[in-house]
Amino acid sequence: MAPSALYALVAVATASYTAAQTLTFPATGLNQLSFPKPTDAPYQIYPASTPYVRGPQTGYNICNSTTEGPTSLCQTMYFNGLDDFCLWGPAEANSAIADTEGEVVAHCSKKGHGTRIMNNGLFKAAQILKTDQYWMITGTIDQTLINIQAGDFGGELDSGGQDLRGNPIGGLLYSTAFSTDGTPSQIQWWTEFIGSNLFCLKICKPGGNESGYCQHTLDRIGLGYNCPSKYTIGGGAPDGTFEVCDSDLMDVPGVYVENGQTLSYAQPPESDGAITSIPYQPTVVASRNCVTTASSALFTDLAAAPTSSGGSSAAGASATPAAGKSGASSSPSRTSSGSSASQTAQTDSTNGAGATRVSMFATVFGVIAAVAFLA
């Protein structure tokens, strides 16, 4: 074979290798992407056609009546009020948040969003605190009814994520909280903590999180520091109350005052081991104008709780949006940390990239060897 043919084949193999390399970060992070209304959302933000180390998005963002139900893989959720909000939760029963953070799906309290419907009995108590900078809902739950295994400390799900694609990957959130036209608008900065039978969902006013209330850098110290409320600090409040209150602004997470000085706390890297001390204690701010509503009047759409440990499952899911559902799956990295300050995390997010590099090197080497033999 002529040398020119050898060079051509090597060039083709090298080009294939370059095209097949997996990416770690997107060109633009999830919380910088703009999809102003739910109708602006694409089928998937991160489809399998662009390979990433953590894998593709496993669900979809176009959700409607054809996707609604117990096997929905919708990854677009809402926070409009105490009677109409969603939480991220695993698709499979008895799951750990650390194992599923990249692929959790929307579970909502009201029908009409194309999602899974929350199970009756999930909520024990809930409180929304409203400010001009953020809305925050916290409360107590039976986490097994949103597919989280009993005893799991849980972790944080947010619009940043370790690779800037969010947890879940490609998750979108819409709300009427700061909308100018009364219809749900995109919230680019949001955070959810869930685990230990507690939850918090916090959404921040559009504008790039300039206030700092929805930062994603203190996931290891948990609910009390990121979402201080009567349910997350101290002994917690008794179950049975569902209320909406106006609130003073909480301290920005990680910012505290000591001896008259305003200081900042940054959590240490996971490689340093467990966090054993934090230099300040969070406090619950004052709230007022609270309106209490009976849960029976709020949650009229909830699904019947599962009667066995099987729970709801995504296996064999057939509910797909009109655009069709991707069959892609991913192996999320184990970086989510617990909702208690003592919970730490593990990482194993690079194996996919290594496997791709080895495979493509073998392809190039094989072409060279074959051509040399034929020559």
PLY file of the C-alpha trace (Angstrom):
ply
format ascii 1.0
element vertex 375
property float x
property float y
property float z
element edge 374
property int vertex1
property int vertex2
end_header
0.00 0.00 0.00
1.28 3.44 -0.88
2.43 5.73 1.98
-0.24 8.23 0.99
-2.92 5.65 1.75
-1.36 5.00 5.15
-1.40 8.70 6.00
-5.02 9.02 4.88
-6.15 6.16 7.09
-4.24 7.48 10.08
-5.81 10.92 9.54
-9.30 9.40 9.48
-8.64 7.41 12.67
-7.20 10.45 14.44
-10.16 12.57 13.43
-12.51 9.91 14.80
-10.62 9.92 18.08
-10.83 13.70 18.38
-14.57 13.71 17.67
-15.25 10.96 20.19
-13.51 12.53 23.20
-15.86 13.14 26.11
-16.27 16.58 27.61
-16.21 17.48 31.28
-17.83 20.93 31.14
-20.28 22.49 28.67
-19.48 25.73 26.88
-22.25 27.39 28.92
-23.37 26.22 32.35
-26.98 25.23 32.98
-27.73 28.23 35.19
-26.53 30.54 32.40
-28.85 29.09 29.76
-32.09 30.92 29.00
-35.39 29.14 28.34
-37.78 31.86 29.54
-41.00 29.84 29.43
-41.69 26.08 29.55
-42.60 26.20 25.86
-39.04 27.39 25.12
-37.44 24.30 26.63
-35.80 21.82 24.25
-36.57 18.12 24.35
-33.24 17.60 26.15
-30.64 20.17 27.11
-27.80 17.65 27.13
-28.62 14.83 24.69
-26.49 11.75 24.16
-25.23 13.14 20.84
-22.69 15.23 22.81
-20.68 12.92 25.07
-19.82 14.03 28.61
-17.85 12.32 31.36
-20.97 11.99 33.53
-23.05 10.76 30.63
-26.09 12.26 28.92
-29.29 13.62 30.36
-31.52 10.66 31.23
-34.87 12.43 31.21
-36.48 15.14 29.10
-37.66 18.74 29.43
-40.71 18.76 27.15
-43.39 17.43 29.48
-47.14 17.26 28.94
-50.16 15.00 29.38
-48.46 12.21 27.44
-45.59 12.05 29.95
-47.52 12.49 33.19
-47.71 9.52 35.51
-45.70 7.16 37.76
-43.07 6.37 35.13
-42.47 9.94 33.93
-38.86 10.96 33.41
-39.69 14.66 33.23
-36.85 16.90 34.42
-38.74 20.18 34.35
-40.34 21.18 37.64
-42.31 24.03 39.24
-42.62 26.04 42.45
-45.75 28.21 42.33
-47.12 27.90 45.86
-47.86 25.60 48.74
-50.47 23.75 46.71
-48.39 23.61 43.52
-44.72 22.70 43.77
-42.37 19.86 42.92
-39.35 18.15 44.40
-36.55 16.26 42.71
-36.54 12.60 43.67
-35.15 9.31 42.34
-36.94 7.42 39.60
-36.51 4.07 41.33
-37.69 3.12 44.81
-35.24 2.66 47.69
-32.54 4.80 46.07
-29.79 6.93 47.63
-29.46 10.55 46.55
-25.68 10.18 46.20
-26.22 7.42 43.62
-28.95 9.16 41.62
-28.32 12.92 41.84
-27.62 13.25 38.13
-30.82 11.54 37.04
-33.52 12.42 39.58
-36.90 13.40 38.15
-39.68 15.82 39.04
-42.36 14.72 41.52
-45.13 17.33 41.74
-48.07 18.01 44.04
-50.41 18.99 41.23
-51.38 17.39 37.95
-50.84 19.22 34.68
-47.05 19.51 34.55
-46.33 16.21 32.78
-44.45 14.81 35.78
-44.86 12.14 38.41
-47.48 12.98 41.03
-46.34 12.94 44.66
-47.64 10.16 46.88
-50.25 10.75 49.55
-48.60 10.76 52.97
-45.31 12.22 51.70
-45.68 15.53 53.58
-45.85 15.86 57.34
-45.42 19.66 57.49
-44.31 22.51 55.23
-43.64 26.23 55.39
-42.97 28.70 52.60
-40.95 31.80 53.51
-41.33 34.58 50.92
-38.89 37.45 50.44
-38.11 39.81 47.58
-34.89 37.87 46.89
-35.96 34.24 47.23
-38.76 31.85 48.05
-37.94 28.91 50.30
-40.06 25.95 51.29
-38.93 23.58 54.04
-40.64 20.82 55.93
-40.77 17.21 57.04
-41.56 14.20 54.88
-41.59 10.43 54.70
-38.76 10.22 52.17
-39.49 6.60 51.28
-42.59 7.93 49.49
-40.40 9.85 47.06
-38.19 6.82 46.38
-35.40 7.72 48.85
-34.25 4.87 51.02
-35.00 5.11 54.72
-32.06 6.50 56.69
-30.40 8.21 53.72
-28.83 11.50 54.78
-29.51 12.70 51.25
-27.78 15.69 49.72
-28.06 18.75 47.50
-29.55 19.02 44.03
-28.97 22.30 42.25
-28.66 24.19 38.99
-24.85 24.09 39.11
-23.61 20.57 39.67
-20.02 19.38 39.63
-19.81 19.76 35.84
-22.05 22.88 35.52
-24.85 20.80 33.95
-26.92 20.63 37.11
-28.21 17.90 39.37
-30.21 16.46 37.79
-28.34 16.88 34.54
-30.43 19.27 32.44
-32.99 19.97 35.18
-35.13 23.07 34.64
-37.31 24.95 37.14
-40.15 27.40 36.51
-42.12 29.57 38.94
-44.65 32.38 39.15
-42.79 33.76 42.20
-40.94 36.52 40.33
-42.83 36.42 37.04
-43.97 39.71 35.55
-46.89 38.24 33.61
-48.33 35.82 36.16
-47.25 32.71 34.30
-44.32 30.45 35.23
-40.93 31.83 34.19
-37.51 30.22 34.34
-35.58 30.24 37.60
-31.90 29.84 36.76
-30.58 29.62 40.32
-32.20 27.09 42.63
-31.19 24.52 45.20
-32.88 21.55 46.85
-31.72 19.66 49.93
-33.50 16.43 50.73
-32.74 13.62 53.16
-33.15 12.59 56.81
-36.91 13.05 56.26
-36.39 16.80 55.75
-36.48 18.90 52.61
-35.81 22.40 51.35
-36.39 23.96 47.96
-35.09 27.50 47.47
-35.42 29.59 44.32
-33.73 32.94 43.78
-34.83 36.07 41.99
-33.59 36.18 38.38
-30.36 38.09 37.97
-27.41 35.73 38.28
-27.59 35.02 42.03
-25.99 38.36 42.81
-27.40 38.21 46.34
-25.70 34.86 47.00
-28.73 33.18 48.57
-28.73 30.31 46.06
-25.01 29.55 45.85
-24.01 25.89 45.51
-20.76 25.81 47.46
-21.87 24.64 50.91
-23.48 21.32 50.07
-21.55 19.38 52.72
-22.89 21.32 55.73
-26.51 20.68 54.95
-29.97 22.05 55.48
-29.59 24.17 58.61
-26.92 26.42 57.12
-28.40 26.64 53.62
-32.10 26.69 54.50
-32.56 27.86 58.11
-36.16 27.42 59.23
-38.13 26.16 62.17
-37.93 22.67 60.67
-34.21 22.55 59.88
-32.62 24.12 62.98
-32.62 22.86 66.54
-35.19 20.27 67.50
-37.49 21.23 64.65
-41.17 22.13 64.82
-43.99 19.63 65.29
-45.65 18.08 62.25
-49.09 18.97 61.03
-48.77 22.65 60.02
-48.80 23.90 56.41
-48.27 27.64 56.09
-47.07 30.49 53.91
-45.31 33.45 55.57
-43.59 36.69 54.68
-40.05 36.66 55.99
-37.01 38.74 56.74
-33.93 37.85 54.71
-31.78 35.03 56.03
-28.04 35.52 56.32
-26.29 34.67 53.07
-25.08 31.07 53.48
-21.46 31.06 54.63
-21.49 34.70 55.79
-21.49 35.47 59.52
-20.52 38.18 62.00
-17.96 37.63 64.76
-16.72 40.37 67.11
-18.22 42.98 64.83
-16.49 41.64 61.72
-18.30 40.15 58.73
-16.55 36.91 57.82
-17.00 34.18 55.22
-16.83 30.42 55.63
-15.72 28.08 52.82
-16.17 24.37 53.30
-12.99 22.28 53.03
-12.45 19.85 50.15
-13.74 16.33 50.61
-10.17 15.04 50.54
-9.71 16.60 53.99
-12.22 14.19 55.47
-15.34 14.81 57.53
-16.25 18.33 58.62
-16.08 18.29 62.42
-16.57 21.98 63.24
-18.08 25.10 61.70
-17.25 28.55 63.13
-20.83 29.80 63.40
-24.41 28.66 63.99
-27.30 29.48 61.65
-30.35 31.31 62.97
-34.01 31.40 62.00
-35.13 34.85 60.89
-38.41 36.49 61.80
-41.52 35.70 59.78
-45.00 37.25 59.79
-48.38 37.32 58.05
-48.50 33.53 58.11
-51.51 31.85 56.51
-52.20 28.24 57.48
-54.10 25.80 55.26
-55.19 22.23 55.92
-53.22 19.67 53.94
-56.49 18.13 52.73
-57.29 21.38 50.94
-53.78 21.78 49.52
-52.90 18.36 48.16
-55.95 17.22 46.25
-54.09 15.54 43.38
-51.70 13.30 45.30
-51.39 9.70 44.16
-52.17 6.72 46.36
-49.07 5.64 48.27
-47.50 2.38 47.02
-48.63 -0.70 48.91
-45.30 -2.53 48.58
-41.60 -1.69 48.73
-41.47 -1.63 44.95
-42.75 1.93 44.75
-42.80 3.73 41.44
-40.24 2.77 38.88
-38.87 4.07 35.64
-38.22 0.58 34.33
-40.02 0.05 31.07
-41.38 3.58 31.11
-43.47 4.28 28.06
-44.67 7.80 28.81
-42.87 9.98 26.29
-43.39 13.49 24.96
-44.49 13.91 21.39
-40.89 14.47 20.34
-39.97 10.97 21.55
-37.83 9.91 24.46
-34.14 9.19 24.27
-33.02 5.78 25.44
-29.78 7.20 26.80
-28.64 6.42 30.31
-25.79 7.65 32.47
-23.78 6.74 35.54
-23.83 9.83 37.75
-20.78 10.58 39.83
-21.05 10.14 43.59
-20.47 13.70 44.71
-23.65 14.61 46.52
-23.14 15.11 50.22
-25.51 14.53 53.06
-28.07 16.85 54.52
-26.31 16.47 57.88
-22.98 18.20 58.43
-21.23 14.91 59.13
-22.09 13.27 55.81
-19.28 13.15 53.27
-19.07 12.01 49.67
-17.13 9.93 47.18
-16.22 10.55 43.57
-15.86 8.20 40.68
-16.63 10.37 37.68
-13.71 9.83 35.31
-13.95 6.20 34.27
-16.01 6.93 31.17
-13.46 9.33 29.73
-10.60 6.92 30.38
-12.40 4.10 28.64
-13.03 6.29 25.60
-9.42 7.40 25.35
-8.11 3.82 25.57
-10.61 2.62 23.00
-9.76 5.31 20.48
-6.02 4.87 20.99
-6.50 1.20 20.17
-8.38 2.19 17.01
-5.58 4.47 15.79
-2.89 1.95 16.69
-4.82 -0.83 14.98
-5.14 1.12 11.74
-1.41 1.87 11.73
-0.51 -1.73 12.38
-2.87 -3.02 9.72
-1.59 -0.63 7.10
2.05 -1.44 7.93
1.28 -5.15 7.57
-0.44 -4.67 4.21
2.32 -2.43 2.95
0 1
1 2
2 3
3 4
4 5
5 6
6 7
7 8
8 9
9 10
10 11
11 12
12 13
13 14
14 15
15 16
16 17
17 18
18 19
19 20
20 21
21 22
22 23
23 24
24 25
25 26
26 27
27 28
28 29
29 30
30 31
31 32
32 33
33 34
34 35
35 36
36 37
37 38
38 39
39 40
40 41
41 42
42 43
43 44
44 45
45 46
46 47
47 48
48 49
49 50
50 51
51 52
52 53
53 54
54 55
55 56
56 57
57 58
58 59
59 60
60 61
61 62
62 63
63 64
64 65
65 66
66 67
67 68
68 69
69 70
70 71
71 72
72 73
73 74
74 75
75 76
76 77
77 78
78 79
79 80
80 81
81 82
82 83
83 84
84 85
85 86
86 87
87 88
88 89
89 90
90 91
91 92
92 93
93 94
94 95
95 96
96 97
97 98
98 99
99 100
100 101
101 102
102 103
103 104
104 105
105 106
106 107
107 108
108 109
109 110
110 111
111 112
112 113
113 114
114 115
115 116
116 117
117 118
118 119
119 120
120 121
121 122
122 123
123 124
124 125
125 126
126 127
127 128
128 129
129 130
130 131
131 132
132 133
133 134
134 135
135 136
136 137
137 138
138 139
139 140
140 141
141 142
142 143
143 144
144 145
145 146
146 147
147 148
148 149
149 150
150 151
151 152
152 153
153 154
154 155
155 156
156 157
157 158
158 159
159 160
160 161
161 162
162 163
163 164
164 165
165 166
166 167
167 168
168 169
169 170
170 171
171 172
172 173
173 174
174 175
175 176
176 177
177 178
178 179
179 180
180 181
181 182
182 183
183 184
184 185
185 186
186 187
187 188
188 189
189 190
190 191
191 192
192 193
193 194
194 195
195 196
196 197
197 198
198 199
199 200
200 201
201 202
202 203
203 204
204 205
205 206
206 207
207 208
208 209
209 210
210 211
211 212
212 213
213 214
214 215
215 216
216 217
217 218
218 219
219 220
220 221
221 222
222 223
223 224
224 225
225 226
226 227
227 228
228 229
229 230
230 231
231 232
232 233
233 234
234 235
235 236
236 237
237 238
238 239
239 240
240 241
241 242
242 243
243 244
244 245
245 246
246 247
247 248
248 249
249 250
250 251
251 252
252 253
253 254
254 255
255 256
256 257
257 258
258 259
259 260
260 261
261 262
262 263
263 264
264 265
265 266
266 267
267 268
268 269
269 270
270 271
271 272
272 273
273 274
274 275
275 276
276 277
277 278
278 279
279 280
280 281
281 282
282 283
283 284
284 285
285 286
286 287
287 288
288 289
289 290
290 291
291 292
292 293
293 294
294 295
295 296
296 297
297 298
298 299
299 300
300 301
301 302
302 303
303 304
304 305
305 306
306 307
307 308
308 309
309 310
310 311
311 312
312 313
313 314
314 315
315 316
316 317
317 318
318 319
319 320
320 321
321 322
322 323
323 324
324 325
325 326
326 327
327 328
328 329
329 330
330 331
331 332
332 333
333 334
334 335
335 336
336 337
337 338
338 339
339 340
340 341
341 342
342 343
343 344
344 345
345 346
346 347
347 348
348 349
349 350
350 351
351 352
352 353
353 354
354 355
355 356
356 357
357 358
358 359
359 360
360 361
361 362
362 363
363 364
364 365
365 366
366 367
367 368
368 369
369 370
370 371
371 372
372 373
373 374
